[in-house]
Amino acid sequence: MTLRKKCPRCGKEKPLDDFHHSDDAADRHQGYCKKCNNERQYEPGGAAYPKKRS
């Protein structure tokens, strides 16, 4: 039996292999799936989004 988790962003239930590892989370996996996590990074204000220089 494969353990599954629901991503709150896309709403899909996916296997835990589709979530990055996280020591801080109770289930040891990040809240967002890998696909959603990567998309979030490149949204305006995300970690990898280029910042405007002053």
mmCIF file of the N, C-alpha and C atoms, coordinates in Angstrom:
data_MODEL
# 
_entry.id   MODEL 
# 
loop_
_atom_site.group_PDB 
_atom_site.id 
_atom_site.type_symbol 
_atom_site.label_atom_id 
_atom_site.label_alt_id 
_atom_site.label_comp_id 
_atom_site.label_asym_id 
_atom_site.label_entity_id 
_atom_site.label_seq_id 
_atom_site.pdbx_PDB_ins_code 
_atom_site.Cartn_x 
_atom_site.Cartn_y 
_atom_site.Cartn_z 
_atom_site.occupancy 
_atom_site.B_iso_or_equiv 
_atom_site.pdbx_formal_charge 
_atom_site.auth_seq_id 
_atom_site.auth_comp_id 
_atom_site.auth_asym_id 
_atom_site.auth_atom_id 
_atom_site.pdbx_PDB_model_num 
ATOM 1   N N  . MET A 1 1  ? 0.839  -1.189 0.000   1.00 0.00 ? 1  MET A N  1 
ATOM 2   C CA . MET A 1 1  ? 0.000  0.000  0.000   1.00 0.00 ? 1  MET A CA 1 
ATOM 3   C C  . MET A 1 1  ? 0.879  1.245  0.000   1.00 0.00 ? 1  MET A C  1 
ATOM 4   N N  . THR A 1 2  ? 0.634  2.136  -0.948  1.00 0.00 ? 2  THR A N  1 
ATOM 5   C CA . THR A 1 2  ? 1.374  3.380  -1.050  1.00 0.00 ? 2  THR A CA 1 
ATOM 6   C C  . THR A 1 2  ? 0.665  4.449  -0.237  1.00 0.00 ? 2  THR A C  1 
ATOM 7   N N  . LEU A 1 3  ? 1.416  5.135  0.600   1.00 0.00 ? 3  LEU A N  1 
ATOM 8   C CA . LEU A 1 3  ? 0.838  6.229  1.382   1.00 0.00 ? 3  LEU A CA 1 
ATOM 9   C C  . LEU A 1 3  ? 0.615  7.425  0.469   1.00 0.00 ? 3  LEU A C  1 
ATOM 10  N N  . ARG A 1 4  ? -0.483 8.116  0.694   1.00 0.00 ? 4  ARG A N  1 
ATOM 11  C CA . ARG A 1 4  ? -0.862 9.234  -0.155  1.00 0.00 ? 4  ARG A CA 1 
ATOM 12  C C  . ARG A 1 4  ? -1.133 10.479 0.687   1.00 0.00 ? 4  ARG A C  1 
ATOM 13  N N  . LYS A 1 5  ? -1.061 11.609 0.030   1.00 0.00 ? 5  LYS A N  1 
ATOM 14  C CA . LYS A 1 5  ? -1.278 12.884 0.689   1.00 0.00 ? 5  LYS A CA 1 
ATOM 15  C C  . LYS A 1 5  ? -1.931 13.827 -0.325  1.00 0.00 ? 5  LYS A C  1 
ATOM 16  N N  . LYS A 1 6  ? -2.768 14.732 0.167   1.00 0.00 ? 6  LYS A N  1 
ATOM 17  C CA . LYS A 1 6  ? -3.441 15.686 -0.717  1.00 0.00 ? 6  LYS A CA 1 
ATOM 18  C C  . LYS A 1 6  ? -2.706 17.020 -0.710  1.00 0.00 ? 6  LYS A C  1 
ATOM 19  N N  . CYS A 1 7  ? -2.406 17.511 -1.892  1.00 0.00 ? 7  CYS A N  1 
ATOM 20  C CA . CYS A 1 7  ? -1.766 18.820 -2.040  1.00 0.00 ? 7  CYS A CA 1 
ATOM 21  C C  . CYS A 1 7  ? -2.845 19.896 -1.939  1.00 0.00 ? 7  CYS A C  1 
ATOM 22  N N  . PRO A 1 8  ? -2.691 20.880 -1.052  1.00 0.00 ? 8  PRO A N  1 
ATOM 23  C CA . PRO A 1 8  ? -3.721 21.911 -0.897  1.00 0.00 ? 8  PRO A CA 1 
ATOM 24  C C  . PRO A 1 8  ? -3.791 22.886 -2.076  1.00 0.00 ? 8  PRO A C  1 
ATOM 25  N N  . ARG A 1 9  ? -2.751 22.959 -2.872  1.00 0.00 ? 9  ARG A N  1 
ATOM 26  C CA . ARG A 1 9  ? -2.739 23.900 -3.994  1.00 0.00 ? 9  ARG A CA 1 
ATOM 27  C C  . ARG A 1 9  ? -3.480 23.351 -5.204  1.00 0.00 ? 9  ARG A C  1 
ATOM 28  N N  . CYS A 1 10 ? -3.142 22.120 -5.624  1.00 0.00 ? 10 CYS A N  1 
ATOM 29  C CA . CYS A 1 10 ? -3.803 21.551 -6.808  1.00 0.00 ? 10 CYS A CA 1 
ATOM 30  C C  . CYS A 1 10 ? -5.007 20.690 -6.431  1.00 0.00 ? 10 CYS A C  1 
ATOM 31  N N  . GLY A 1 11 ? -5.110 20.302 -5.161  1.00 0.00 ? 11 GLY A N  1 
ATOM 32  C CA . GLY A 1 11 ? -6.255 19.537 -4.686  1.00 0.00 ? 11 GLY A CA 1 
ATOM 33  C C  . GLY A 1 11 ? -6.219 18.061 -5.044  1.00 0.00 ? 11 GLY A C  1 
ATOM 34  N N  . LYS A 1 12 ? -5.100 17.591 -5.617  1.00 0.00 ? 12 LYS A N  1 
ATOM 35  C CA . LYS A 1 12 ? -4.997 16.192 -6.028  1.00 0.00 ? 12 LYS A CA 1 
ATOM 36  C C  . LYS A 1 12 ? -4.347 15.365 -4.930  1.00 0.00 ? 12 LYS A C  1 
ATOM 37  N N  . GLU A 1 13 ? -4.808 14.131 -4.785  1.00 0.00 ? 13 GLU A N  1 
ATOM 38  C CA . GLU A 1 13 ? -4.195 13.195 -3.848  1.00 0.00 ? 13 GLU A CA 1 
ATOM 39  C C  . GLU A 1 13 ? -3.092 12.454 -4.597  1.00 0.00 ? 13 GLU A C  1 
ATOM 40  N N  . LYS A 1 14 ? -1.879 12.509 -4.054  1.00 0.00 ? 14 LYS A N  1 
ATOM 41  C CA . LYS A 1 14 ? -0.708 11.949 -4.734  1.00 0.00 ? 14 LYS A CA 1 
ATOM 42  C C  . LYS A 1 14 ? 0.098  11.078 -3.778  1.00 0.00 ? 14 LYS A C  1 
ATOM 43  N N  . PRO A 1 15 ? 0.937  10.170 -4.316  1.00 0.00 ? 15 PRO A N  1 
ATOM 44  C CA . PRO A 1 15 ? 1.809  9.370  -3.458  1.00 0.00 ? 15 PRO A CA 1 
ATOM 45  C C  . PRO A 1 15 ? 2.855  10.255 -2.785  1.00 0.00 ? 15 PRO A C  1 
ATOM 46  N N  . LEU A 1 16 ? 3.347  9.831  -1.643  1.00 0.00 ? 16 LEU A N  1 
ATOM 47  C CA . LEU A 1 16 ? 4.326  10.631 -0.896  1.00 0.00 ? 16 LEU A CA 1 
ATOM 48  C C  . LEU A 1 16 ? 5.606  10.871 -1.694  1.00 0.00 ? 16 LEU A C  1 
ATOM 49  N N  . ASP A 1 17 ? 5.881  10.041 -2.691  1.00 0.00 ? 17 ASP A N  1 
ATOM 50  C CA . ASP A 1 17 ? 7.058  10.255 -3.538  1.00 0.00 ? 17 ASP A CA 1 
ATOM 51  C C  . ASP A 1 17 ? 6.952  11.551 -4.335  1.00 0.00 ? 17 ASP A C  1 
ATOM 52  N N  . ASP A 1 18 ? 5.742  12.079 -4.489  1.00 0.00 ? 18 ASP A N  1 
ATOM 53  C CA . ASP A 1 18 ? 5.540  13.326 -5.221  1.00 0.00 ? 18 ASP A CA 1 
ATOM 54  C C  . ASP A 1 18 ? 5.696  14.558 -4.331  1.00 0.00 ? 18 ASP A C  1 
ATOM 55  N N  . PHE A 1 19 ? 6.116  14.384 -3.080  1.00 0.00 ? 19 PHE A N  1 
ATOM 56  C CA . PHE A 1 19 ? 6.333  15.486 -2.140  1.00 0.00 ? 19 PHE A CA 1 
ATOM 57  C C  . PHE A 1 19 ? 7.784  15.471 -1.677  1.00 0.00 ? 19 PHE A C  1 
ATOM 58  N N  . HIS A 1 20 ? 8.382  16.657 -1.593  1.00 0.00 ? 20 HIS A N  1 
ATOM 59  C CA . HIS A 1 20 ? 9.751  16.758 -1.093  1.00 0.00 ? 20 HIS A CA 1 
ATOM 60  C C  . HIS A 1 20 ? 9.792  16.419 0.398   1.00 0.00 ? 20 HIS A C  1 
ATOM 61  N N  . HIS A 1 21 ? 10.939 15.951 0.862   1.00 0.00 ? 21 HIS A N  1 
ATOM 62  C CA . HIS A 1 21 ? 11.155 15.603 2.264   1.00 0.00 ? 21 HIS A CA 1 
ATOM 63  C C  . HIS A 1 21 ? 11.265 16.884 3.097   1.00 0.00 ? 21 HIS A C  1 
ATOM 64  N N  . SER A 1 22 ? 10.768 16.823 4.318   1.00 0.00 ? 22 SER A N  1 
ATOM 65  C CA . SER A 1 22 ? 10.874 17.948 5.242   1.00 0.00 ? 22 SER A CA 1 
ATOM 66  C C  . SER A 1 22 ? 10.968 17.419 6.669   1.00 0.00 ? 22 SER A C  1 
ATOM 67  N N  . ASP A 1 23 ? 12.046 17.763 7.353   1.00 0.00 ? 23 ASP A N  1 
ATOM 68  C CA . ASP A 1 23 ? 12.226 17.326 8.740   1.00 0.00 ? 23 ASP A CA 1 
ATOM 69  C C  . ASP A 1 23 ? 11.249 18.012 9.694   1.00 0.00 ? 23 ASP A C  1 
ATOM 70  N N  . ASP A 1 24 ? 10.748 19.181 9.307   1.00 0.00 ? 24 ASP A N  1 
ATOM 71  C CA . ASP A 1 24 ? 9.876  19.959 10.184  1.00 0.00 ? 24 ASP A CA 1 
ATOM 72  C C  . ASP A 1 24 ? 8.416  19.508 10.171  1.00 0.00 ? 24 ASP A C  1 
ATOM 73  N N  . ALA A 1 25 ? 8.000  18.825 9.122   1.00 0.00 ? 25 ALA A N  1 
ATOM 74  C CA . ALA A 1 25 ? 6.598  18.420 8.994   1.00 0.00 ? 25 ALA A CA 1 
ATOM 75  C C  . ALA A 1 25 ? 6.316  17.148 9.792   1.00 0.00 ? 25 ALA A C  1 
ATOM 76  N N  . ALA A 1 26 ? 5.089  17.018 10.274  1.00 0.00 ? 26 ALA A N  1 
ATOM 77  C CA . ALA A 1 26 ? 4.706  15.857 11.078  1.00 0.00 ? 26 ALA A CA 1 
ATOM 78  C C  . ALA A 1 26 ? 4.828  14.556 10.287  1.00 0.00 ? 26 ALA A C  1 
ATOM 79  N N  . ASP A 1 27 ? 4.488  14.597 8.994   1.00 0.00 ? 27 ASP A N  1 
ATOM 80  C CA . ASP A 1 27 ? 4.576  13.386 8.174   1.00 0.00 ? 27 ASP A CA 1 
ATOM 81  C C  . ASP A 1 27 ? 5.901  13.292 7.409   1.00 0.00 ? 27 ASP A C  1 
ATOM 82  N N  . ARG A 1 28 ? 6.826  14.224 7.692   1.00 0.00 ? 28 ARG A N  1 
ATOM 83  C CA . ARG A 1 28 ? 8.169  14.257 7.109   1.00 0.00 ? 28 ARG A CA 1 
ATOM 84  C C  . ARG A 1 28 ? 8.178  14.607 5.619   1.00 0.00 ? 28 ARG A C  1 
ATOM 85  N N  . HIS A 1 29 ? 7.098  15.228 5.126   1.00 0.00 ? 29 HIS A N  1 
ATOM 86  C CA . HIS A 1 29 ? 7.014  15.657 3.737   1.00 0.00 ? 29 HIS A CA 1 
ATOM 87  C C  . HIS A 1 29 ? 6.434  17.066 3.680   1.00 0.00 ? 29 HIS A C  1 
ATOM 88  N N  . GLN A 1 30 ? 6.863  17.845 2.682   1.00 0.00 ? 30 GLN A N  1 
ATOM 89  C CA . GLN A 1 30 ? 6.362  19.205 2.539   1.00 0.00 ? 30 GLN A CA 1 
ATOM 90  C C  . GLN A 1 30 ? 4.870  19.201 2.232   1.00 0.00 ? 30 GLN A C  1 
ATOM 91  N N  . GLY A 1 31 ? 4.215  20.312 2.459   1.00 0.00 ? 31 GLY A N  1 
ATOM 92  C CA . GLY A 1 31 ? 2.785  20.402 2.259   1.00 0.00 ? 31 GLY A CA 1 
ATOM 93  C C  . GLY A 1 31 ? 2.363  20.392 0.804   1.00 0.00 ? 31 GLY A C  1 
ATOM 94  N N  . TYR A 1 32 ? 3.126  21.072 -0.058  1.00 0.00 ? 32 TYR A N  1 
ATOM 95  C CA . TYR A 1 32 ? 2.795  21.143 -1.478  1.00 0.00 ? 32 TYR A CA 1 
ATOM 96  C C  . TYR A 1 32 ? 3.547  20.052 -2.245  1.00 0.00 ? 32 TYR A C  1 
ATOM 97  N N  . CYS A 1 33 ? 2.903  19.528 -3.300  1.00 0.00 ? 33 CYS A N  1 
ATOM 98  C CA . CYS A 1 33 ? 3.566  18.512 -4.129  1.00 0.00 ? 33 CYS A CA 1 
ATOM 99  C C  . CYS A 1 33 ? 4.739  19.163 -4.874  1.00 0.00 ? 33 CYS A C  1 
ATOM 100 N N  . LYS A 1 34 ? 5.620  18.360 -5.430  1.00 0.00 ? 34 LYS A N  1 
ATOM 101 C CA . LYS A 1 34 ? 6.809  18.869 -6.113  1.00 0.00 ? 34 LYS A CA 1 
ATOM 102 C C  . LYS A 1 34 ? 6.451  19.811 -7.261  1.00 0.00 ? 34 LYS A C  1 
ATOM 103 N N  . LYS A 1 35 ? 5.447  19.441 -8.052  1.00 0.00 ? 35 LYS A N  1 
ATOM 104 C CA . LYS A 1 35 ? 5.046  20.268 -9.196  1.00 0.00 ? 35 LYS A CA 1 
ATOM 105 C C  . LYS A 1 35 ? 4.556  21.630 -8.728  1.00 0.00 ? 35 LYS A C  1 
ATOM 106 N N  . CYS A 1 36 ? 3.663  21.652 -7.737  1.00 0.00 ? 36 CYS A N  1 
ATOM 107 C CA . CYS A 1 36 ? 3.132  22.916 -7.222  1.00 0.00 ? 36 CYS A CA 1 
ATOM 108 C C  . CYS A 1 36 ? 4.221  23.728 -6.525  1.00 0.00 ? 36 CYS A C  1 
ATOM 109 N N  . ASN A 1 37 ? 5.107  23.064 -5.823  1.00 0.00 ? 37 ASN A N  1 
ATOM 110 C CA . ASN A 1 37 ? 6.186  23.746 -5.129  1.00 0.00 ? 37 ASN A CA 1 
ATOM 111 C C  . ASN A 1 37 ? 7.097  24.459 -6.135  1.00 0.00 ? 37 ASN A C  1 
ATOM 112 N N  . ASN A 1 38 ? 7.393  23.794 -7.256  1.00 0.00 ? 38 ASN A N  1 
ATOM 113 C CA . ASN A 1 38 ? 8.227  24.409 -8.287  1.00 0.00 ? 38 ASN A CA 1 
ATOM 114 C C  . ASN A 1 38 ? 7.514  25.587 -8.932  1.00 0.00 ? 38 ASN A C  1 
ATOM 115 N N  . GLU A 1 39 ? 6.223  25.456 -9.187  1.00 0.00 ? 39 GLU A N  1 
ATOM 116 C CA . GLU A 1 39 ? 5.455  26.560 -9.773  1.00 0.00 ? 39 GLU A CA 1 
ATOM 117 C C  . GLU A 1 39 ? 5.393  27.754 -8.833  1.00 0.00 ? 39 GLU A C  1 
ATOM 118 N N  . ARG A 1 40 ? 5.238  27.499 -7.539  1.00 0.00 ? 40 ARG A N  1 
ATOM 119 C CA . ARG A 1 40 ? 5.157  28.580 -6.543  1.00 0.00 ? 40 ARG A CA 1 
ATOM 120 C C  . ARG A 1 40 ? 6.442  29.389 -6.505  1.00 0.00 ? 40 ARG A C  1 
ATOM 121 N N  . GLN A 1 41 ? 7.576  28.736 -6.717  1.00 0.00 ? 41 GLN A N  1 
ATOM 122 C CA . GLN A 1 41 ? 8.871  29.417 -6.653  1.00 0.00 ? 41 GLN A CA 1 
ATOM 123 C C  . GLN A 1 41 ? 8.992  30.513 -7.702  1.00 0.00 ? 41 GLN A C  1 
ATOM 124 N N  . TYR A 1 42 ? 8.344  30.311 -8.855  1.00 0.00 ? 42 TYR A N  1 
ATOM 125 C CA . TYR A 1 42 ? 8.493  31.252 -9.961  1.00 0.00 ? 42 TYR A CA 1 
ATOM 126 C C  . TYR A 1 42 ? 7.333  32.219 -10.102 1.00 0.00 ? 42 TYR A C  1 
ATOM 127 N N  . GLU A 1 43 ? 6.413  32.207 -9.155  1.00 0.00 ? 43 GLU A N  1 
ATOM 128 C CA . GLU A 1 43 ? 5.344  33.210 -9.134  1.00 0.00 ? 43 GLU A CA 1 
ATOM 129 C C  . GLU A 1 43 ? 5.909  34.527 -8.605  1.00 0.00 ? 43 GLU A C  1 
ATOM 130 N N  . PRO A 1 44 ? 5.298  35.654 -8.962  1.00 0.00 ? 44 PRO A N  1 
ATOM 131 C CA . PRO A 1 44 ? 5.763  36.925 -8.402  1.00 0.00 ? 44 PRO A CA 1 
ATOM 132 C C  . PRO A 1 44 ? 5.795  36.865 -6.870  1.00 0.00 ? 44 PRO A C  1 
ATOM 133 N N  . GLY A 1 45 ? 6.942  37.211 -6.311  1.00 0.00 ? 45 GLY A N  1 
ATOM 134 C CA . GLY A 1 45 ? 7.121  37.162 -4.864  1.00 0.00 ? 45 GLY A CA 1 
ATOM 135 C C  . GLY A 1 45 ? 7.657  35.832 -4.381  1.00 0.00 ? 45 GLY A C  1 
ATOM 136 N N  . GLY A 1 46 ? 7.793  34.849 -5.271  1.00 0.00 ? 46 GLY A N  1 
ATOM 137 C CA . GLY A 1 46 ? 8.327  33.539 -4.901  1.00 0.00 ? 46 GLY A CA 1 
ATOM 138 C C  . GLY A 1 46 ? 9.832  33.612 -4.691  1.00 0.00 ? 46 GLY A C  1 
ATOM 139 N N  . ALA A 1 47 ? 10.401 32.560 -4.124  1.00 0.00 ? 47 ALA A N  1 
ATOM 140 C CA . ALA A 1 47 ? 11.817 32.538 -3.765  1.00 0.00 ? 47 ALA A CA 1 
ATOM 141 C C  . ALA A 1 47 ? 12.741 32.736 -4.967  1.00 0.00 ? 47 ALA A C  1 
ATOM 142 N N  . ALA A 1 48 ? 12.419 32.162 -6.123  1.00 0.00 ? 48 ALA A N  1 
ATOM 143 C CA . ALA A 1 48 ? 13.297 32.241 -7.288  1.00 0.00 ? 48 ALA A CA 1 
ATOM 144 C C  . ALA A 1 48 ? 12.903 33.358 -8.252  1.00 0.00 ? 48 ALA A C  1 
ATOM 145 N N  . TYR A 1 49 ? 11.871 34.111 -7.920  1.00 0.00 ? 49 TYR A N  1 
ATOM 146 C CA . TYR A 1 49 ? 11.416 35.182 -8.805  1.00 0.00 ? 49 TYR A CA 1 
ATOM 147 C C  . TYR A 1 49 ? 12.430 36.320 -8.763  1.00 0.00 ? 49 TYR A C  1 
ATOM 148 N N  . PRO A 1 50 ? 12.852 36.813 -9.929  1.00 0.00 ? 50 PRO A N  1 
ATOM 149 C CA . PRO A 1 50 ? 13.866 37.890 -9.913  1.00 0.00 ? 50 PRO A CA 1 
ATOM 150 C C  . PRO A 1 50 ? 13.374 39.144 -9.194  1.00 0.00 ? 50 PRO A C  1 
ATOM 151 N N  . LYS A 1 51 ? 14.177 39.651 -8.335  1.00 0.00 ? 51 LYS A N  1 
ATOM 152 C CA . LYS A 1 51 ? 13.841 40.861 -7.587  1.00 0.00 ? 51 LYS A CA 1 
ATOM 153 C C  . LYS A 1 51 ? 14.240 42.100 -8.383  1.00 0.00 ? 51 LYS A C  1 
ATOM 154 N N  . LYS A 1 52 ? 13.444 43.160 -8.242  1.00 0.00 ? 52 LYS A N  1 
ATOM 155 C CA . LYS A 1 52 ? 13.778 44.422 -8.910  1.00 0.00 ? 52 LYS A CA 1 
ATOM 156 C C  . LYS A 1 52 ? 14.911 45.086 -8.138  1.00 0.00 ? 52 LYS A C  1 
ATOM 157 N N  . ARG A 1 53 ? 15.856 45.594 -8.886  1.00 0.00 ? 53 ARG A N  1 
ATOM 158 C CA . ARG A 1 53 ? 16.951 46.330 -8.249  1.00 0.00 ? 53 ARG A CA 1 
ATOM 159 C C  . ARG A 1 53 ? 16.566 47.796 -8.148  1.00 0.00 ? 53 ARG A C  1 
ATOM 160 N N  . SER A 1 54 ? 16.978 48.421 -7.038  1.00 0.00 ? 54 SER A N  1 
ATOM 161 C CA . SER A 1 54 ? 16.627 49.821 -6.883  1.00 0.00 ? 54 SER A CA 1 
ATOM 162 C C  . SER A 1 54 ? 17.652 50.712 -7.523  1.00 0.00 ? 54 SER A C  1 
# 
